[in-house]
Structure formats: structure tokens, C-alpha cells
Amino acid sequence: VAPFYLRLAEALLGPGEEAYA
């Protein structure tokens, strides 16, 4: 499970944030 800030970024920026993790 991604940290809350990555989940927040995904909510704001859309999917794909996990690719940077």
C-alpha cells in the first residue's frame, strides 16, 4: 500500500503516481 502522500497525489494528479514509487 502506497504512503498517504502518494495516494493523495494519485487522487489529485490521477493514476500513474505509483510508477514513480
C-alpha positions in Angstrom: 0.0 0.0 0.0 1.4 3.4 -1.0 2.0 6.0 1.7 -0.7 8.5 2.2 1.0 11.3 0.2 1.3 9.0 -2.8 -2.3 8.1 -2.5 -3.2 11.8 -2.2 -1.1 12.6 -5.2 -2.9 9.9 -7.2 -6.2 11.4 -6.1 -5.1 14.9 -7.3 -3.0 14.0 -10.3 -4.6 10.8 -11.4 -3.2 7.3 -11.8 0.5 6.8 -12.7 1.9 8.1 -9.4 2.8 4.6 -8.4 5.1 4.4 -11.4 7.4 6.9 -9.6 7.3 5.0 -6.3 
